[in-house]
Amino acid sequence: MEGELNDVRVKYALGQWMVRIAEDGVVTRQIFQSKPLAEEFAEVERIRLELPSEPPVEPAESG
């Protein structure tokens, strides 16, 4: 979404961990099989983007 603020989120859905990176209006996603790997990748991205450390993991979507 254009104009979106830089952000990094970790979300568990459909048996996989997804890291969603929004940078300068461009959103990318990386999929991981384990939570520790997803969280480590997300933290590196937060540091790179100069964001605060680790917001809460988003709950899985229902339905």
C-alpha positions in Angstrom: 0.0 0.0 0.0 1.6 3.3 -1.1 2.5 5.7 1.7 2.5 2.9 4.3 4.9 3.5 7.2 7.9 1.2 7.6 6.9 -1.7 9.7 7.9 -5.3 10.5 5.3 -7.9 11.8 5.4 -11.6 12.6 2.2 -13.6 12.2 1.4 -17.3 12.5 -1.1 -18.6 9.9 -1.8 -21.9 8.2 1.0 -23.6 10.0 3.7 -21.2 9.0 5.3 -18.1 10.4 5.2 -15.0 8.1 7.3 -11.9 8.5 5.7 -8.9 6.8 8.0 -6.1 6.0 6.7 -2.7 4.8 9.4 -0.4 3.6 8.8 2.9 1.7 5.3 1.7 0.7 6.5 -1.7 -0.6 5.3 -4.8 1.3 7.2 -8.1 1.1 6.7 -11.3 3.0 9.1 -14.1 4.1 7.8 -17.5 5.2 9.5 -19.6 7.9 8.7 -23.0 9.4 9.8 -22.0 12.9 9.0 -19.1 15.2 12.6 -18.5 16.3 13.8 -18.1 12.7 11.0 -15.8 11.9 11.6 -13.7 15.0 15.4 -13.5 14.3 14.8 -12.4 10.7 12.2 -9.8 11.9 14.6 -8.4 14.5 17.3 -7.9 11.9 14.9 -6.1 9.6 13.7 -3.9 12.5 17.3 -2.9 13.2 17.9 -2.3 9.5 14.8 -0.1 9.3 15.6 1.6 12.6 12.3 0.5 14.2 11.6 -0.3 17.8 12.2 -3.8 18.9 9.7 -6.6 18.7 6.0 -5.7 18.7 3.7 -8.5 19.8 3.0 -11.4 17.4 -0.3 -11.0 15.6 -2.9 -13.7 16.3 -3.9 -16.0 13.5 -6.9 -14.9 11.4 -10.1 -16.7 12.0 -12.3 -17.9 9.3 
